[in-house]
Amino acid sequence: MKKPMIKFLTDFIFLLLGCVLLSVSINVFLLPNKISAGGISTIGTVLFYLFGIKISLTNLFFNALLFIFGYKYLGKYAVVQTATGIVLLSVCLELTSHIPTYSQNEFIGVLSGGVLMGAGVGMIVKTGASTGGSDFAGLILKNCFPHISLAKLIMIIDCLIVVMSGIVFKNYTVTVYSIIALFVSSIITDKILIFGDEAKMLRIFSKEASRISDYILNKYERGVTGIPCIGMYSNENSLMLLCVVTPKELPSYMSLIKDIDKNAFVIISNVNEVIGEGFKEVV
């Protein structure tokens, strides 16, 4: 099977699973407790309790409108994925509306809904798709407010919508719980997006830089880069080694470095994503 087809099928599976998780979080945990985590789902929650309109219909209608205005800001593949995501989410919202709801404890509902929503959104975004909502609204408003970052615009939109739901329901607790759900969802989404792509970057300062680099290149078969630098205290020329490794490899590398030069100075920093040989392939 060709790579484009494998990618399409993989993305579709992730997109479908993401829509299922997202719809379960809304129908089972958030909607019964009048909790929302921003976006079109918040508007759907308000309209559901005011007029009894199904949230699946609200999602399809408003996201279709936003898609018409925002599709031109997406790439061709993302347009197809996003249109598919909007339809799939509406279908999943309708199907999961028949699942028994949870309303025993609001706080547990908030946490469970936030986690599932974050996981669902993360899986959807991982495919390069979107389910519309505040993402599209942010893209549209970006043209009007180019000096404000897209992330800030999306956060402002979500917060305003959440506050609006609190005003409609006249319940301060609902507003606070909705903000907590939004916060939890954002954290989980970020974790999903960088899952499996994390790495550690080593900056190694040592008089035995050549020996250390030889070991890394030959024993571990990892790339290493030598960067000329000057020690400002000693005013001596030296070589800094730059190397990116997986978290599991880190203890072995540190043991190797200390065996060669116990006085080596090593800076370790987190890397969210690495694209290239030995890590994630360029898609």
Residue pairs with C-beta under 8 A, 6 or more apart in sequence:
7 283
11 81
11 127
11 128
11 129
12 84
12 127
14 123
14 124
14 126
14 127
15 81
15 84
15 85
15 88
15 123
15 124
15 127
15 129
16 88
17 120
17 123
18 85
18 119
18 120
18 121
18 122
18 123
18 124
18 126
18 127
19 85
19 88
19 89
19 91
19 92
19 120
19 124
19 131
20 92
20 96
20 120
21 116
21 117
21 119
21 120
21 123
22 89
22 92
22 116
22 117
22 120
22 121
22 124
22 131
23 89
23 92
23 93
23 95
23 96
23 120
24 96
24 99
24 116
24 120
25 112
25 113
25 114
25 115
25 116
25 117
25 120
26 41
26 44
26 45
26 55
26 93
26 113
26 117
27 55
27 93
27 96
27 97
27 99
27 101
28 96
28 99
28 100
28 101
28 102
28 113
29 35
29 101
29 102
29 109
29 110
29 112
29 113
29 116
30 36
30 37
30 41
30 45
30 109
30 110
30 113
30 117
30 181
31 45
31 48
31 55
31 101
32 101
32 102
32 103
32 109
33 103
33 106
33 109
33 110
33 113
33 174
33 177
34 45
34 49
34 165
34 169
34 171
34 174
35 45
35 106
35 109
35 110
35 113
35 174
35 177
35 178
35 181
36 42
36 45
36 46
36 161
36 162
36 165
36 178
36 181
37 113
37 114
37 117
37 158
37 162
37 178
37 181
37 182
37 185
38 133
38 134
38 157
38 158
38 159
38 161
38 162
38 178
38 182
38 185
39 133
39 134
39 158
39 161
40 58
40 59
40 62
40 63
40 66
40 132
40 133
40 134
41 55
41 59
41 133
42 158
42 161
42 162
42 164
42 165
42 178
43 58
43 62
43 161
44 53
44 55
44 58
44 59
44 62
45 55
45 165
46 164
46 165
46 168
46 169
47 53
47 55
47 58
48 54
48 55
48 58
49 169
50 168
54 93
54 94
54 97
55 93
55 97
56 90
56 91
56 93
56 94
56 97
57 90
59 86
59 89
59 90
59 93
59 131
59 132
60 86
60 87
60 90
62 132
63 86
63 89
63 90
63 131
63 132
63 133
63 136
64 86
66 132
66 133
66 136
66 137
66 140
67 82
67 83
67 86
67 132
67 136
69 136
69 140
70 132
70 136
70 137
70 139
70 140
71 79
71 82
71 83
73 139
73 140
74 82
74 130
75 128
77 128
78 128
78 129
78 130
81 127
81 128
81 129
81 130
82 129
82 130
82 131
82 132
84 129
85 124
85 129
85 130
85 131
85 132
86 131
86 132
89 131
102 108
102 109
102 112
103 109
106 173
106 177
107 177
110 177
110 180
110 181
110 184
111 180
111 181
111 184
113 181
114 180
114 181
114 182
114 183
114 184
114 185
114 188
115 184
115 185
115 188
117 181
117 185
117 188
118 184
118 185
118 186
118 187
118 188
118 189
118 191
118 192
119 188
119 189
119 192
121 131
121 185
121 189
121 192
122 188
122 189
122 190
122 191
122 192
122 193
123 192
124 130
124 131
125 189
125 193
126 192
126 193
130 136
134 154
134 157
134 158
134 161
135 154
137 153
137 154
137 157
138 150
138 153
138 154
138 157
139 150
141 153
141 157
142 148
142 150
142 153
145 153
158 182
159 179
159 182
162 175
162 178
162 179
162 182
163 175
165 174
165 175
165 178
166 172
166 174
166 175
166 178
194 272
194 273
197 272
197 273
197 274
197 279
197 280
198 247
198 270
198 271
198 272
198 273
199 244
199 245
199 246
199 247
199 270
199 271
199 273
199 274
199 279
200 244
200 245
200 246
200 247
200 249
200 250
200 268
200 269
200 270
200 271
201 242
201 243
201 244
201 268
201 269
201 270
201 271
202 241
202 242
202 243
202 244
202 245
202 253
202 266
202 267
202 268
203 240
203 241
203 242
203 266
203 267
203 269
204 212
204 240
204 241
204 242
204 243
204 257
204 264
204 265
204 266
205 238
205 240
205 241
205 264
205 265
205 266
206 212
206 241
206 257
206 260
206 261
206 263
206 264
206 265
207 238
207 261
207 263
208 260
208 261
208 264
209 226
209 238
209 239
209 240
209 241
210 239
211 260
211 261
212 241
212 256
212 257
212 260
212 261
212 264
213 224
213 226
213 241
215 256
215 260
216 222
216 224
216 241
216 243
216 253
216 256
217 223
217 224
219 256
220 245
220 249
220 252
220 253
222 243
222 244
222 245
222 249
222 278
223 243
223 244
223 277
223 278
224 241
224 242
224 243
225 241
225 242
225 243
226 239
226 240
226 241
226 242
227 239
227 240
227 241
227 242
228 237
228 238
228 239
228 240
229 237
229 238
229 239
229 240
230 236
230 237
230 238
231 238
243 253
244 271
244 274
244 279
245 253
250 268
254 266
257 264
257 266
258 264
273 280
274 280
275 281
275 282
276 282
